[in-house]
């Protein structure tokens, strides 16, 4: 049976719920209530529950959208390197500009885990890992990224990233560990 197309307002409502949920969940974690999310989205709580029957479903959807956004940023960075941009500069911009995205992603992953969802076992996470490998390969192809660095190393390094004024020092140290001089 063919899927019934969603009404335009239903699509807008779902997008609005996810936008608001992503911001509130990143800011406050699972402490934010479904009723608060609905109110901040300017919708009735019943509308929220029609789209997302429970908080876990909402968090998983919000995490999935954030993973897609971050993957797009990584793919764009890889394209820049393939086009001739220096890998170190591209990575520095990605890491410095990505602080907000990384913070949202980290908060959403924590919320997903608290609600019983393994965020590492999702297709979106696998796609992001492939994008990171593609980014590293682009740098290796230009002999600008160490050959022994993989996506798991990047995840390990990102796990230590500070979310305060020490960020620029961390970016410098991270780049020194992966970019060939």
C-alpha positions as CSV (number, residue, x, y, z in Angstrom):
1,X,0.0,0.0,0.0
2,X,1.3,3.4,-0.9
3,X,2.2,5.9,1.8
4,X,-0.3,8.8,2.2
5,X,1.5,12.1,1.6
6,X,1.6,14.3,4.7
7,X,-0.3,17.6,4.7
8,X,1.9,20.7,4.4
9,X,1.0,21.9,7.9
10,X,1.9,18.5,9.4
11,X,5.3,18.6,7.7
12,X,5.9,22.2,9.1
13,X,4.7,21.1,12.6
14,X,7.1,18.2,12.7
15,X,10.0,20.4,11.5
16,X,9.1,23.0,14.1
17,X,8.9,20.4,16.9
18,X,12.3,19.0,15.9
19,X,13.9,22.4,15.7
20,X,12.7,23.4,19.1
21,X,13.4,20.0,20.7
22,X,17.0,20.0,19.4
23,X,17.6,23.4,21.0
24,X,16.0,22.6,24.3
25,X,17.4,19.1,24.6
26,X,20.9,20.4,23.9
27,X,20.4,23.1,26.5
28,X,18.7,21.0,29.2
29,X,18.9,17.4,28.3
30,X,16.1,15.0,29.2
31,X,14.9,17.3,32.0
32,X,12.9,19.2,29.4
33,X,9.3,18.1,29.2
34,X,7.3,17.2,26.2
35,X,4.7,19.9,27.2
36,X,7.5,22.5,27.3
37,X,8.7,21.5,23.9
38,X,5.2,21.7,22.5
39,X,4.6,25.1,24.1
40,X,8.0,26.5,22.8
41,X,7.0,25.2,19.3
42,X,3.7,27.0,19.6
43,X,1.7,23.8,19.3
44,X,-0.7,21.8,21.3
45,X,0.9,18.9,23.2
46,X,-1.4,16.5,21.3
47,X,0.2,17.6,18.1
48,X,3.6,16.8,19.4
49,X,2.4,13.3,20.6
50,X,0.9,12.6,17.1
51,X,4.3,13.1,15.6
52,X,6.4,11.6,18.5
53,X,4.5,9.2,20.8
54,X,7.2,9.4,23.5
55,X,10.3,11.4,24.4
56,X,12.7,8.6,23.2
57,X,11.2,8.8,19.6
58,X,11.6,12.6,19.7
59,X,15.2,12.4,20.9
60,X,16.1,9.8,18.3
61,X,14.7,11.9,15.5
62,X,16.4,15.0,16.8
63,X,19.7,13.1,17.0
64,X,19.3,11.8,13.5
65,X,18.7,15.3,12.1
66,X,21.8,16.6,13.9
67,X,23.9,13.7,12.6
68,X,22.8,14.5,9.1
69,X,23.8,18.2,9.5
70,X,27.2,17.3,10.9
71,X,27.8,14.8,8.2
72,X,27.0,17.4,5.6
73,X,29.5,19.8,7.1
74,X,32.2,17.0,7.1
75,X,31.4,16.2,3.4
76,X,31.8,19.9,2.5
77,X,35.1,20.0,4.3
78,X,36.3,16.9,2.4
79,X,35.3,18.6,-0.9
80,X,37.3,21.7,0.1
81,X,40.4,19.6,0.7
82,X,39.9,17.7,-2.6
83,X,39.6,21.1,-4.3
84,X,43.0,22.2,-3.0
85,X,42.3,23.8,0.3
86,X,45.0,23.0,3.0
87,X,43.7,20.2,5.2
88,X,44.9,21.9,8.4
89,X,43.0,25.1,7.6
90,X,39.8,23.2,6.7
91,X,40.0,21.0,9.8
92,X,40.7,24.0,12.0
93,X,37.6,25.8,10.6
94,X,35.5,22.7,11.0
95,X,36.6,22.1,14.6
96,X,36.3,25.7,15.6
97,X,33.0,26.4,13.9
98,X,31.7,23.0,14.9
99,X,31.8,23.7,18.6
100,X,28.1,24.5,18.7
101,X,27.1,21.5,16.6
102,X,29.4,19.2,18.6
103,X,27.8,20.4,21.8
104,X,24.3,19.8,20.5
105,X,25.3,16.4,19.1
106,X,26.9,15.4,22.5
107,X,23.9,16.5,24.5
108,X,21.5,14.6,22.2
109,X,23.6,11.5,22.3
110,X,23.6,11.6,26.1
111,X,19.8,12.1,26.1
112,X,19.4,9.1,23.7
113,X,21.5,6.9,25.9
114,X,19.6,7.9,29.0
115,X,16.4,7.0,27.2
116,X,17.8,3.6,26.2
117,X,18.9,4.3,22.6
118,X,22.3,3.2,21.2
119,X,23.2,6.2,19.1
120,X,26.2,4.4,17.7
121,X,24.1,1.7,16.1
122,X,22.2,4.0,13.7
123,X,22.5,4.4,10.0
124,X,23.1,8.1,10.4
125,X,26.1,7.5,12.7
126,X,27.5,5.0,10.2
127,X,27.1,7.6,7.5
128,X,28.9,10.2,9.6
129,X,31.8,7.7,10.2
130,X,32.1,7.2,6.5
131,X,32.2,10.9,6.0
132,X,35.0,11.3,8.5
133,X,36.9,8.5,6.8
134,X,36.4,10.4,3.5
135,X,37.6,13.6,5.0
136,X,40.8,11.9,6.3
137,X,41.3,10.1,3.0
138,X,41.1,13.5,1.1
139,X,43.8,14.8,3.4
140,X,46.0,11.7,3.1
141,X,45.6,11.8,-0.7
142,X,47.3,15.2,-0.6
143,X,49.8,13.9,2.0
144,X,48.5,16.4,4.6
145,X,46.9,13.9,7.1
146,X,48.9,11.2,8.9
147,X,48.2,7.8,7.4
148,X,47.6,6.1,10.8
149,X,44.7,8.4,11.8
150,X,41.1,6.9,11.4
151,X,37.6,7.9,12.4
152,X,37.9,6.1,15.7
153,X,40.9,8.3,16.6
154,X,38.8,11.4,15.7
155,X,36.0,10.2,17.9
156,X,38.5,9.6,20.7
157,X,40.0,13.1,20.3
158,X,36.5,14.7,20.1
159,X,35.6,13.0,23.4
160,X,38.2,15.1,25.1
161,X,37.1,18.4,23.5
162,X,36.5,21.2,26.0
163,X,33.4,23.3,25.6
164,X,34.9,26.5,27.1
165,X,37.7,29.0,26.5
166,X,40.2,26.2,26.2
167,X,38.7,25.2,22.9
168,X,41.2,27.0,20.7
169,X,44.2,25.4,22.5
170,X,42.5,22.0,22.1
171,X,42.0,22.6,18.4
172,X,45.7,23.5,18.0
173,X,46.8,20.3,19.8
174,X,44.4,18.1,17.9
175,X,45.6,19.5,14.6
176,X,49.2,19.0,15.6
177,X,48.4,15.3,16.2
178,X,46.8,14.6,12.9
179,X,48.0,17.1,10.2
180,X,51.4,16.4,8.6
181,X,53.8,19.3,8.8
